[in-house]
Amino acid sequence: MNCARLPGMIAVALLSAASLSASAAELKVISAGAVRGVVGGMIDDYSKTTGHKFDFTTGPTGFLRDTIASGKPADLIIASSPLMGELEKTGKMMPGSRVEIGRIGLGVVIREGAPAPKLATPDDLKAALVSAKSIAYTDPKLGGVSVVHLMKLADQFGIRDEVTRKGVHATGGNDAAAKVASGAAEIAVVLISEIGEAKGAKLAAPLPDPTQLWMDYSAAIPASSTDPANAKALVSALTSPAMRPRWIEAGWEPAK
């Protein structure tokens, strides 16, 4: 794609979506933290174009499950596909509103300037976890995708006690990456898209293929939404062809 044309294409996509609504709206969005980072910039552009305002509630899977179950109002939910499947079974989601967004994998986070550990094989990953003085990850009580998978790998490697002992608990992947950036932890294991907002942290490498976990995410509109038309327009804008480069740049594989 010609990058010089991208801003114009984005503007066209946003203006097309904006034409669906003649007046500004206030949309309530409950979103997985893995998606919030990349969506942030798109939302800013969309808001400037449409005048819409957004109230975001963001967190890991367990937190989102509890938040949604509590009855918190939402016009749009963006969540991991397994959680979305759970929500659809409750009958509380608008039939036919689900849109697949794409998938993202896990990676190891290090501080800017720090030497990157070798991460080509499962043995390399095990060695990195063993040699690290501290490891940041989402508090297991919050049920985040990344920490569930990390602990599964730790069990397979036979180092769960060691990983637990070195653990620096975070409120989510973004916070875990921030703890690495600040020096509170040496490394972190998070969804790759959650690293971007932590200045001073960077991706050392994705998890090696045999240990990688790809997570699919989707968006859907709750049946209780007070503004389903604008929620649908937002999803159309976020998943438009013009936005694909932004998703890819953030480490995502957009849905086809």
DOFIZA-22310 format. One record per atom (N, C-alpha, C): residue in one letter; x, y, z. Coordinates in steps of 0.02 Angstrom, whole numbers, plus 50000, padded with zeros to 5 digits. Layout:
N
aXYZ...
! end
This chain:
256
m500424994050000m500005000050000m500435006250000n500225011349963n500575017749962n500425021450027c500935021950072c500835025050137c500635032350132a500845035650078a500685042750070a499935043850062r499585038550039r498865039050029r498475037350092l498815034350141l498475031650199l498055036750237p498315042650256p497905047450292p497255049150256g497305049950190g496705051550152g496205045950152m496465039750147m496025033850147m495675033150214i496045034350268i495755034050334i495205039150342a495335045250318a494845050550322a494205048650285v494285045550226v493705043450187v493315038250225a493675033350255a493335028150293a492945030950352l493265035650387l492935038550445l492345042850426l492435046650373l491885050950351l491295046750327s491435041050295s490905036650273s490515034050332a490875032050385a490535029650445a490155035350479a490465041250480a490155046950513a489505048950479s489445047750414s488845049750378s488225045950402l488345040450439l487775036550464l487425039950521s487755044850552s487465048250609s487505055750599a486945059150607a486935066350596a487115070150659s487105066950717s487255070350779s487755066450820a488115070050863a488625066950905a488305062350955a488665057050972a488415052151020a488935050951074e488715047851128e489165045851181e489105038251187l489625034851165l489605027551163l490005024551221k489715019651254k490045016051308k490335009551280v490985008751287v491335002951259v491694999051315i491574992651317i491934988151362i492424984251318s493074985051332s493574982451286s494134978751321a494374973551289a494964969951312a495564974651307g496024974151355g496614978451355g497044977351293a497044971151266a497444969651208a497244973751147v496614975851145v496354979651088v496394987151100r496344989251162r496294996351178r496885000451151g497494997651155g498075001451133g498045003551060v497904998751016v497895000250944v497265004150925v496715002750959v496085006250944v496115013550965g496535015051015g496555021851042g496645027250989g497155026350946g497285031350895g496725031850845m496435026150827m495875026150780m495275029750810i495155028450875i494595031550909i494685039150910d495295041450922d495425048650924d495245051850857d495455048650802d495295051150735d494535050950723y494235045450743y493515044550733y493125049850772s493345051150833s493015056050876s493055063050846k493645064750819k493725071350788k493275072050727t493195066550691t492795066750629t492045066950643t491835063150693t491115062450707t490855066850763g491315068850808g491095072450868g490865067850923h490875061350910h490665056550961h491155056351019k490895054851078k491315053951137k491275046651159f491805044351192f491845037251210f492035036351283d491665031851315d491805029951384d492055022751383f492715021851393f493025015251388f493105012151457t492925005851463t493085001651521t493524996051495t494144995651520t494634991051492t494924986551546g495074980351528g495384975851575g495494968951546p495814964451585p495914957551562p495264953651562t495294947551536t494684943551525t494254942651587g494564940751643g494174939551703g493814945751727f494164951451723f493864957851742f493274959551696l493364958551631l492824960051583l492224955551596r492354949151609r491804944451622r491384946851682d491734948851735d491384951151795d491024957751783t491354962251746t491054968751732t490414968151692i490444963951641i489854962951598i489294959451638a489484954551679a488994950851720a488654955451770s489004960751791s488724965451840s488164969751810g488104969551743g487594973551710g487804980551691k488464981751692k488704988351672k488474989951601p488174995751590p487914997551523p488474997851472a488334995451412a488824995751357a488454995951290d488744999851244d488475000051176d488874995351130l489484993651152l489914989251112l490374985451158i490494979151143i490964975151181i491494972351132i492124973151151i492674970451112i493054965751158a493054959351142a493334954351188a493644948551150s493994944251187s494264938251156s493684934051131s493804930551076s493264926651046s492974921351093p493384918051136p493074913351184p492594916851231l492774922651256l492324926351301l491704928551262m491804930751200m491234932851160m490754927051149g491034921151140g490614915151133g490194913951195e490504915051253e490134914351317e489564919351319l489704925551300l489204930751303l488614929351256e488774926651198e488244925251149e487774919851175k488044915151214k487634909751240k487134912351292t487264918151321t486804920951370t486184924051337g486224925151271g485664928151236g485624935751245k486144938651275k486134945851288k486494949951235m486744946651182m487074950251127m486604950651067m486654956051031m486224957050973m486394951950918p485914947850898p486054942750846p486334945950782g486854942850755g487134945050692g487594951150697s487724953550759s488134959550765s488874958150773r489054951750783r489754950050795r490184950950733v490754954250743v491234955350689v491924953150713e492264948750676e492934946650695e493434952250680i493874953550727i494364958950720i495034956250696g495284951050727g495924948250708g496234944450766r496874942850759r497204939150812r497874942250829i498094940850891i498724943550915i499064938050957g499734938050956g500104933050994g500434936051056l500764931851094l501114933951154l501854935151140g502154939551181g502864940851173g503194942351240v503854942351239v504244944051299v504454951351295v504344954951348v504504962151351v505154963151390i505584967551364i506184969651400i506214977251400r506654979851442r506744987051445r507154989451387e507014995351362e507404998351308e508144998451329g508574996151284g509294996151298g509554989751329a509094985651356a509304979351388a509444974051334p509914969551346p510044964251297p509444959651291a509274957851230a508694953451219a508904946151228p508524942351266p508674935251273p508524931451209k508864925951199k508724921751141k508054918351152l507614918651103l506944915951111l506714911951050a507184908251021a507024904650959a506674897950972t506774895151031t506494888551046t506164888451115p505764883351130p505484882751197p506024882551252d506584879251239d507134879051288d507414886051300d507434890151247d507664897051255d507194900951301l506544899951291l506054903351332l506114901151405k506184894751416k506274892151484k506884895351516a507434895651479a508054898551505a507964905851523a507584909551481a507464916651494a507064917651558l506564913351568l506154913751629l506554911951691v506994907051684v507404904951741v507924910151758s508234913251708s508774918051721s508524924951742a507904926551726a507634933151744a507574933751820k507764939551845k507714940851918k506994942051939s506594944751893s505894946251908s505484946051843i504854943951849i504424943151790i503754946551805a503574951351764a502924954751773a502394951151731y501814950251762y501254947351726y500604949351762t500054948851726t499404950551754t499264946351816d499004949551867d498814946051929d498364940151910p498564934051928p498164928151910p497434928651932k497294932451984k496604933152008k496164936751956l496484940451911l496104944151860l495954939951798g496264934151794g496094929551740g496304931751670g496854935351663g497084937451598g497334931651555v497234932251490v497444927051443v498184925551448s498594930851452s499314929951452s499574926351514v499304927951572v499554924651633v499314917351637v498724915951613v498484909051611v498944904851568h499134907551510h499574903751465h500284903351494l500524908751524l501184908551554l501234903151607m500744902651650m500754897651703m500694890551674k500334889851620k500294883351586k500984881351560l501334886151531l502014884751506l502484883251564a502424887151618a502844886051676a502744878951704d502124876551705d501984869751726d502334864751680q502284865951615q502594861451567q503364861351575f503644867051591f504364867551600f504584865151669g504114864251714g504274862251782g504574867851824i504374874051809i504654879851845i504114884451873r503524881751885r502984886051907r503144889551974d503424885852020d503584888952085d504074894652076e504564893752032e505064898852020e504754905051987v504324903951937v503994909551904v503534913251953t503194909551995t502754912652045t503154916752095r503724914052116r504144917552165r504414924152137k504564924152073k504844930052041k504314934952017g503684933252025g503134937051995g503054944052024v502944948651978v502754955551995v502054956451966h501554956652008h500864956751984h500684963551954a500294963351900a500074969351865a499324969051855t499024974751839t498304974951828t498114972851757g498604971851714g498484969851645g499144969851607g499114968051543g499724967851503g500064974551496n499664979851488n499954986551482n500344988351545d500064986651603d500384988151666d501014983851676a500984977551654a501564973151659a502144975951617a501994978251557a502514981251514a502784987651546a502334991551577a502554997751610a503014996251668k502904990651703k503334988851759k504034987051735v504084984251675v504734982851646v505074989451627a504694993951598a504965000451578a505235004351638s504895003751695s505095007551755s505655004151794g505814997851776g506324994251812g506054990051870a505394989951879a505094985951932a505124978551918a505204976751855a505284969751834a505774969351777e506114963751771e506614962951718e506304961351651i505814956851651i505454954951590i504714954351605a504314953851552a503604952551559a503384948251501v502844944651511v502524940751457v501824943451449v501694946451390v501044949651378v500844948751306l500234950551290l500014950851220l500404956551187i500664955251127i501114959951094i500804966851087s500164967151075s499834973651065s499804977851128e499944974851186e499904978451249e500554982051266i501074981151226i501724984151240i501764991351220g501404993251167g501474999751135g501415005751180e500985005551230e500865011451272e501395012351327a501825007451336a502325007751389a502985010451361k503085016951368k503695020051343k504285017651385g504805015451350g505385012851385g505415005251386a504875002151361a504854994851355a504814993051281k505054987051264k505024984951194k504944977351191l504734975051133l504664967851121l505344964851109a505534959851150a506154956151138a506044951451079a505494947851081a505304943251027a504634940051044p504264937850994p503654933951008p503854927351040l503394924151074l503534917451100l503694912851041p504154908151051p504314903450996p503694899350977d503654897650914d503054894450887d502754888850928p503144884050952p502834878550990p502494880851055t502674886751079t502394889251142t501914895151131q501854897251070q501454903251055q500704901851065l500354907051085l499624906751091l499344912551051w498974910950999w498634916150960w497934917050988m497764923351003m497104924751029m496704928850979d496104926250964d495654929750918d495204934450958y495064940250928y494624945250961y494064947150914s493504948850943s492924950850904s492534956350940a492104959550903a491684964850930a490944963050918a490524964850965a489804963650957a489414968750998i488794969450981i488364974551013i487884971151062p487884973251124p487404970451172p486684972151152a486234967751167a485524969051152a485274975051190s485604976751245s485394982451286s485704989051263s486094989051210s486404995151185s485875000451170t486005006651190t485535012151177t485685015551111d486235013551078d486415016751014d486755011650968p486395006350949p486705001150907p486935003550839a486605008550810a486795010950744a487485014050745n487625018250795n488285021350799n488815016350821a488625011450861a489095006250880a489295002250818k488815000650776k488954996950714k489395001050668a489265007550664a489675011950621a490395012250646l490485012250712l491155012350740l491535005950720v491215000250727v491534993950710v491714993850636s491274996350594s491404996550522s492025000750507a492095006350543a492675010750533a493315007350557l493295004150615l493885000950643l494134995050602t493674991650568t493864985650529t493884986950454s493864993250434s493884994850363s494574993450334p494624992350268p495274991050237p495784996450250a495565002650256a496025008250269a496375007550336m496075003950382m496365003350449m496834997350456r496844992850407r497264986850411r497994988450427p498294993550395p499004994950411p499114996650485r498634999850517r498715001550588r498714995150630w498274990550615w498244984250651w498894980350642i499114980050580i499724976250565i500334979250600e500374985950599e500934989350632e500954987850706a500374986650736a500334985350808a500434977950823g500594973950772g500744966850783g500164962150772w499594964850749w498994960750737w499004957450669e498644951950664e498454949050600e497714950350592p497524955550554p496804957350548p496414951550517a495784951050536a495344945950506a495254947550433k495184942450392k495094943450321k494354943850304
! end
